[in-house]
Amino acid sequence: MSPSEQAPATWIVERTAHRRFPFRISVRQGARLLLAVRAQSAWPGPGQQVFCLRETAPDPDEPLEEVERVGVAHLGQVGRKLTLALDRPGRKRCEFLTVLKPARQGGTREQIFFRTESAIRAHRSRARVELLPRADAITVVIDKGERYPWRFPGADVRRRQLPVGDYVLLDGERSVATVERKSFDNMVSDVGAVQALHHHLSQLSARPGAALVIEAQYADFLDERRVAGRWPVVHLARVLAELSALHPGLPIVFAGNRKLANVWCERYFAACARREASPQLDLVREAIAGYRPGEAADLDERIRLEALRLAESPFPTAAMVARFPEAPASRVRRVLAQLKREGVLETTGRGPGMRWRQGSRGVGL
């Protein structure tokens, strides 16, 4: 992983001269630009969503005024959505939803919507899936050692010796997902060679989209009547717990029975195939970023913290401006105004005699 991929991500809002799209919103991870859109607003109002255009050919000479720069605590992707959690006390969770609409001239046109957490919760969409349908059949490889394999209706099914796993989903010749199948008896027997089982699961975990699917309920392994004479149920419970603890990146699915395990794998492979075929994922293909507290501190946050500290006694705007000579006075006033809207600060007096003090929501901070 390169140093830029290890760096924390940063959320940047800049004001543009464009009348319809007066804001540029970008997310950077070190020197790497993860996202850049032109937006109609810097932050959606309650229950609203903001229409955005993806930035395709930026003008290096365009005059841009930085409005905000804040660290990103979490950055991830779920289907057509890029989700963010900003490193600040309020107004921190949002997402960018990408939608493809039919174009009049044929093909599709892209639409991006900027939504906050409150708008997401208020929205009641009938669409219950994130991934678009896939028209062509999927390709599934079944290990030659499977005597009574699961069925995949409509799929291009092949048989070959697999290095690990029992079922593999292919995209061309590239492995997309791998599933290891275990019956109840297989799982109980493998407990007798648990070190070999851990080694095998370590190999499985290294495969893309790997999962372990068990044709039994978790409760079956704690049923003394089913495991009598083989293992104490306390021992089985401990082994199953350690499998998850020592292989945290490997989903372990207790599907219930053979039929449901087959259904789960079939639907899982179909979803993985749709994920690979969804052009919306090109919005940010590898947009995953984390941070350690303190790494993502920025100027706005330092202004906020200093204002909260000074608020124990009323203070003038000039006192804050003097403490941050590196920041334009307009930026300091904007941060103070935001704290006022949040109820953390309030003002007394007018003109030169105006003072900032702790607001009703600032008590106890």
SVG drawing of the C-alpha trace seen along z (x, -y; Angstrom):
<svg xmlns="http://www.w3.org/2000/svg" viewBox="-42 -49 46 91">
<polyline fill="none" stroke="black" stroke-width="0.4" points="0.0,0.0 1.4,-3.4 1.8,-6.3 -1.1,-8.2 -3.4,-5.2 -2.3,-5.1 -2.9,-8.8 -6.2,-10.0 -8.8,-11.4 -9.8,-15.1 -13.1,-16.7 -12.7,-20.0 -15.4,-22.5 -14.6,-25.4 -16.7,-28.3 -16.8,-28.7 -17.9,-31.5 -20.6,-29.3 -24.1,-30.5 -25.9,-27.1 -23.1,-25.0 -21.4,-27.5 -19.5,-24.8 -16.8,-22.3 -16.7,-19.3 -13.7,-17.0 -12.3,-14.2 -8.5,-13.7 -6.4,-10.9 -2.9,-12.3 -2.1,-13.4 -4.9,-11.1 -8.2,-12.7 -10.9,-10.2 -13.9,-12.4 -14.7,-15.8 -18.1,-17.1 -19.8,-20.5 -22.7,-21.0 -25.6,-23.4 -25.1,-23.6 -22.2,-23.0 -24.5,-20.9 -28.1,-19.7 -30.8,-21.2 -33.0,-19.0 -34.6,-16.2 -33.2,-17.5 -30.7,-16.2 -28.3,-18.2 -27.8,-17.6 -24.2,-17.3 -22.1,-17.0 -19.0,-15.0 -15.9,-17.1 -14.4,-15.9 -12.0,-18.5 -11.0,-21.0 -9.6,-24.3 -6.3,-24.8 -6.7,-28.6 -10.3,-28.7 -10.5,-31.0 -11.6,-28.9 -12.2,-30.1 -11.8,-27.4 -14.8,-27.3 -14.1,-24.2 -11.5,-21.6 -12.1,-18.8 -10.8,-15.2 -12.8,-12.1 -13.3,-9.6 -14.7,-6.9 -15.0,-6.5 -16.6,-3.5 -18.7,-2.3 -22.0,-0.3 -23.2,0.4 -24.0,-2.9 -23.3,-4.9 -20.2,-6.5 -20.6,-7.0 -18.7,-9.4 -18.4,-10.3 -16.6,-13.6 -14.4,-14.2 -16.4,-17.0 -19.1,-17.1 -22.2,-17.9 -23.3,-17.6 -20.9,-14.7 -22.6,-11.8 -23.5,-12.0 -23.4,-10.0 -23.2,-10.5 -25.7,-8.4 -25.0,-7.7 -27.9,-7.0 -27.8,-6.2 -30.7,-7.5 -31.6,-6.8 -30.4,-9.6 -32.5,-11.0 -29.7,-10.3 -29.3,-6.8 -27.1,-5.3 -27.2,-6.6 -26.5,-9.8 -25.1,-10.1 -26.8,-11.8 -25.2,-12.2 -27.2,-13.2 -25.6,-14.5 -27.6,-13.4 -27.2,-13.8 -28.1,-11.2 -31.4,-12.8 -32.4,-12.9 -31.5,-9.2 -33.6,-8.2 -36.5,-10.3 -36.4,-8.8 -38.7,-5.8 -37.7,-4.4 -39.3,-1.3 -36.0,-0.2 -34.6,2.3 -31.4,3.2 -28.2,1.3 -26.9,3.2 -28.2,3.2 -29.5,6.4 -27.0,8.4 -28.3,9.7 -25.8,12.4 -25.4,15.7 -22.8,16.1 -19.9,18.6 -19.5,21.0 -16.7,23.5 -17.4,26.5 -14.6,28.6 -14.2,32.1 -14.3,33.5 -17.9,32.5 -20.0,35.7 -23.4,34.1 -22.9,30.5 -25.2,27.6 -27.2,26.5 -27.0,23.1 -29.9,22.8 -29.1,20.7 -25.3,20.5 -22.4,21.6 -21.2,24.5 -17.8,26.0 -16.0,28.7 -12.3,28.6 -9.9,29.1 -9.9,26.0 -6.9,25.1 -9.2,23.9 -12.9,23.8 -15.7,25.9 -17.4,23.2 -15.8,20.3 -17.5,17.4 -15.6,16.3 -15.5,13.0 -13.7,14.1 -10.9,16.2 -10.7,14.0 -11.9,15.4 -14.6,13.0 -15.9,15.1 -15.1,18.4 -17.3,20.5 -16.3,23.4 -19.2,25.8 -19.4,27.8 -22.1,30.2 -22.8,30.6 -20.9,33.9 -18.0,32.4 -17.7,29.5 -17.8,31.8 -15.2,34.1 -12.9,31.2 -12.8,30.2 -10.6,33.2 -7.9,31.6 -8.6,28.0 -5.1,26.8 -5.4,28.1 -8.9,26.4 -7.3,23.1 -4.7,23.5 -7.3,24.2 -9.5,21.3 -6.4,19.0 -6.0,20.0 -9.7,19.5 -9.6,16.0 -7.0,14.9 -9.3,15.4 -11.6,12.6 -15.1,12.7 -14.5,15.8 -17.2,17.3 -17.7,20.5 -21.2,21.8 -22.4,24.5 -25.4,26.6 -26.7,26.5 -27.9,24.1 -25.5,22.8 -27.8,24.4 -27.2,27.8 -23.7,27.7 -24.9,27.0 -27.5,29.9 -26.1,32.6 -28.3,35.2 -26.6,34.5 -23.0,34.4 -23.2,37.0 -20.1,39.2 -18.1,36.9 -17.4,33.6 -18.7,31.8 -20.9,28.9 -18.8,26.5 -15.8,27.5 -17.7,27.1 -18.9,23.6 -15.4,22.6 -14.0,23.9 -16.7,22.1 -16.1,18.8 -12.3,19.1 -12.9,19.6 -14.6,16.2 -12.0,14.6 -9.0,15.9 -10.4,15.4 -12.3,12.1 -12.4,11.3 -14.1,14.6 -18.0,14.6 -19.2,17.8 -22.8,18.5 -25.0,21.0 -27.5,21.5 -29.6,24.1 -29.7,27.0 -28.4,28.1 -31.2,26.4 -30.9,23.0 -27.1,23.2 -27.4,23.7 -29.9,20.8 -27.6,18.5 -24.6,19.3 -26.6,18.9 -27.8,15.4 -24.4,14.4 -22.7,15.3 -25.4,13.4 -24.9,10.3 -21.1,10.5 -21.5,10.7 -23.8,7.6 -21.2,5.8 -18.5,6.5 -20.8,5.4 -22.1,2.2 -20.6,-0.9 -21.7,-3.0 -18.8,-1.5 -16.4,-3.5 -17.4,-6.6 -14.6,-5.6 -13.3,-2.1 -11.1,-1.9 -12.4,-4.6 -11.6,-3.2 -9.9,-5.4 -9.6,-5.5 -7.8,-7.7 -6.3,-7.9 -7.6,-10.6 -5.5,-13.8 -4.3,-12.9 -7.2,-14.6 -7.2,-17.8 -7.8,-20.9 -8.0,-24.7 -11.8,-24.8 -11.7,-22.3 -9.0,-24.2 -11.1,-27.4 -14.1,-25.5 -12.1,-24.1 -10.6,-27.5 -14.0,-29.2 -15.5,-26.6 -12.6,-27.2 -13.0,-31.0 -16.7,-30.8 -16.4,-30.4 -16.3,-34.2 -17.8,-36.5 -15.3,-37.4 -15.3,-39.6 -14.8,-38.3 -11.5,-40.2 -10.1,-38.0 -10.6,-34.9 -9.3,-36.5 -6.1,-37.5 -5.5,-33.9 -5.6,-32.6 -3.5,-34.9 -3.2,-32.2 -6.9,-32.2 -9.0,-34.9 -11.3,-36.8 -14.2,-35.6 -13.4,-32.0 -13.2,-32.6 -16.6,-34.4 -18.1,-31.5 -17.0,-29.0 -18.4,-31.1 -21.7,-31.5 -21.9,-27.7 -21.4,-27.2 -24.3,-29.7 -26.6,-27.8 -25.8,-24.6 -26.7,-26.4 -23.2,-25.9 -22.5,-29.6 -24.8,-32.7 -24.2,-36.4 -25.0,-39.4 -24.9,-43.1 -24.5,-44.6 -21.8,-46.2 -18.4,-46.7 -19.9,-45.6 -21.1,-42.2 -19.7,-39.3 -19.7,-35.5 -20.6,-33.3 -21.6,-29.7 -25.1,-28.8 -27.7,-26.5 -26.3,-23.4 -22.8,-24.3 -23.4,-23.7 -21.4,-20.8 -19.1,-20.5"/>
</svg>
